[in-house]
Amino acid sequence: MVKELKVTKVENSRLDSVDFNNIPFGHVFSDHMLSIDFKDGEWQEPEIIPFESLKLSPACSALHYGQSIFEGMKAERGKDGDILFFRPDANFSRLNKSASRMGMPNFNEQDLLYYLGKLVELDQAWIPTLEGSSLYIRPLYFGNDSFIGVRSAQTYKLLIMTGPSGPYYAKPVNVYVEDTYIRAAEGGTGFAKTAGNYAASLYPMSLAKENGYDQILWTDAKEHKYFQEAGTMNLFFVIDDVVVTPPLSDSILPGITRDSFITILKDQGVKVEERNVSVEEVFTAHKEGRLSDAFGAGTAAVLIPIKTISTRNEKIELPDPNSRELSINLKKHFVDIKRGLAEDKFGWIYKI
Ligand SMILES: Cc1ncc(COP(=O)(O)O)c(C=O)c1O
């Protein structure tokens, strides 16, 4: 049951201070946010409040023990002026799965969708219209006990903030195959979108950056033999005209872009295989001229071509991204669906 939504509006909007022709990803936040607390065993009244700093106890449990999960999704302005959300139900379902893994209470996904609609409706002037830009939506949910001791928190805060955002990557990426550090292991939390997974990736990522790479390609924890995913993207390779992507497991984030790409490609009659793909297979295919494309897929980046792949001993350069018809067409079709310009054949768009 949807609870009554209390709305407190900002006194002065910050909208005029935003240059919509230059909105680097993740820096600008809309005027309002949604806030819902969990305490005494139940979700409290939801509120829309000004986007502002939080007052937290220094003993805030999420800061100490990491019960913190999040989501990343987007909304666009459709050609008829409607506000179009892309698969928000899938993001809320994944947030609940992350919550379960992290020992946090679930919430009602339909109710949250309703509150999200109200938030974005209120801040709709913040939805950018420039091509390649979207309203990025960041739900954040964390343990908020003022208590030191390892246990699941008894109080939580769920926030949704939004902000206009430009493209995540400006150009094709150079990636490094990580063979020392791991992102996730079997039985761990890799499939959950939880803060610790990202924290653990930052040091290896900074080493890769120092060496001139844009991203890490993670490999399996046991042998560093099979590809898993990239920092904030799932991975796709095109070998012998077959699209190959690592299979979902408890050590891979089940990307919504990944799922959408697979669905679109299969619908277009393209052969897609979800199976283990080894570093050796990709490098051999390249040498034999059978690797025509490799790209990352994620909400923030959408589809980003991989330019070069390096291991500690070898580097391969993939075909010119401008010649990669499959991924160029895939990205265009995907973006067109999100913007309401192509038929929403799979029922992915939620309109308000
Ligand atoms: C680790 C990781 N893998 C994959 C993805 C892609 O997931 P999605 O397509 O749902 O954004 C993301 C981004 O959310 C991510 O953080």
The ligand as an ORCA input file, in Angstrom:
! r2SCAN-3c Opt
* xyz 0 1
  C      30.019     -3.972    -11.578
  C      28.998     -3.623    -12.609
  N      28.771     -4.488    -13.618
  C      27.840     -4.230    -14.560
  C      27.082     -3.084    -14.532
  C      26.027     -2.850    -15.572
  O      24.745     -2.999    -15.013
  P      23.510     -2.182    -15.597
  O      23.440     -2.500    -17.040
  O      22.325     -2.692    -14.853
  O      23.784     -0.751    -15.358
  C      27.298     -2.156    -13.509
  C      26.516     -0.916    -13.434
  O      25.519     -0.856    -12.798
  C      28.269     -2.433    -12.508
  O      28.490     -1.565    -11.514
*
